[in-house]
Amino acid sequence: MKRTSLAVIAALGLGACWLPAGDKTSPYYWSDYFLDMYEEEVQVHELEPGPPALEEPRAVLLITGVTIREVWFDNIVARLERDGFVPYVYEPPNLLSGDLFQASRDLAAVVEHVRTVSGQDKIDILAECTGGLIARHYIQSLGGDRYVSRLVTFVSPQHGVDKASWAELIAGWPALRDLTPGSAFLHAVNDAPLPEDVPITSIYTCNDEYIQPYETSIIPGATNIGLCDGFVGHFQTFYDPSIYLIMHAALTAPLPTSATDDPGAGSDPGAGPDPGAPTHPGSDPDPAPGSDPGADPGADPDPGAASDPGAASDPGAASDPGTASDPGTASDPGTAPDAPVTGADPGFHPGQGSGGAQSFQGSEPAGDRAGFGCAGAPSPTDAGLLALALGLLAFLARRRRGARS
């Protein structure tokens, strides 16, 4: 046991000793670090031939996850444009390290803006990692099902990750609290019923370096696609053309058909996920015991709890999510007094991303970008522990990449 402990400490030290200087409690530090590690992979080169282009252009909103910058989506954007989509990339404020209830509410204004700019009543969403959770909460509990046709998530910890709790103590990012198994946010996401007319697909890798156990990405009742044949890394999902084709298939899968000829009737309320969508034969739609933190026996027995997700952790929430019945809700997520966006223009800074996709970036705070949402700056000891822990992850990732090359 003693030798094991010494080995772990030595590995932690080795992983941290060569990390570049900077505030290691900042999500932007780790964003830049991993971008440097995958500098070649994120570049867009000559594209391979793709599937037939859509007959009619369709808007698709791409949402980044925690510490992920919009540039990671460049390869996916290029392929979507090649295949007839009109992509929009949304990079949430503070790289989605803040409160996820608030991030879900903020998403409503972004969707409304994309609908306005594209002229389309409904759009598709393709969301990475934690972006997939805020998209689910928006669709399931905040009225977003009226404005979204399909949701596709990839490498998304739908039931949280165990390591988030100790990482939150060190880094202080509210998102890590919300990603801790059993959190109020995860209960709000996983206790709410899936929308009847918005197909949801979760794409995951069984040997993801960061999202483990992989069963945490499985959504009961949705289409779950496991990439389990050989090693598939977390970041590989951004640039691998074969994985893109899986995303494309989910984005072009037929929607549930209307139950009547009444154009106001909407989609068939009895329709579930597309039964023809591909699924990995080994994916269990019901995560194994212990891998589904949403099944916390201490959860609020009130079945309506999911309809008020902000009550437990966000007293100032916008959140009477019952406002989802108000058709104007999506264009006014700012029912919360501190909502950073209002009106049809969400207040982000639209610009031209790579490949011409319009992008929306949340405003960064002034200063050195440290402490996002934290009660106070972390102590040097805490910062050191975070550097050691994340340094080990980075060291192991490098070792794994080196072994494959």
Number of C-alpha atoms within 10 A of each C-alpha: 6 7 8 9 10 11 12 13 15 13 19 20 17 15 21 21 13 10 16 10 7 12 16 22 25 22 23 21 17 19 15 15 16 15 17 12 13 14 12 10 17 20 14 17 10 6 11 8 9 13 13 9 13 14 9 8 15 18 23 27 23 24 28 25 23 24 22 26 22 21 17 20 24 21 22 27 26 20 24 24 18 18 18 17 22 18 28 25 29 26 24 28 20 25 23 27 27 22 18 24 26 22 23 22 30 26 27 26 26 27 26 26 20 25 20 13 12 18 12 14 14 21 21 22 27 26 26 26 22 27 30 26 28 26 27 28 28 25 26 25 26 29 22 26 21 19 19 23 21 24 24 25 29 26 29 26 29 29 28 30 22 17 15 19 18 14 20 19 15 20 26 25 26 19 21 25 25 24 25 22 26 21 21 24 30 27 22 24 26 22 20 19 12 23 20 17 23 25 26 25 27 26 24 30 26 22 19 19 19 16 23 18 19 24 25 24 30 28 22 13 15 19 26 27 25 25 21 17 10 9 15 18 20 19 18 16 23 20 19 14 17 10 18 17 15 14 22 20 14 25 22 11 13 14 18 20 13 17 14 11 8 8 9 8 11 15 17 15 14 11 18 19 20 18 10 9 16 15 19 15 10 11 19 16 15 13 19 10 9 12 21 23 22 23 16 13 9 7 15 13 8 7 10 12 18 24 22 17 26 22 17 13 14 15 10 14 22 23 24 16 21 13 18 21 11 10 11 11 21 27 21 21 27 22 16 18 9 11 17 19 21 17 15 18 17 24 17 19 13 17 13 13 17 17 17 15 19 18 20 25 19 19 15 13 12 7 6 11 15 21 20 23 14 14 10 10 14 17 11 9 10 18 18 16 20 21 24 23 20 19 22 22 18 21 19 15 17 13 11 14 11 9 8 7 5
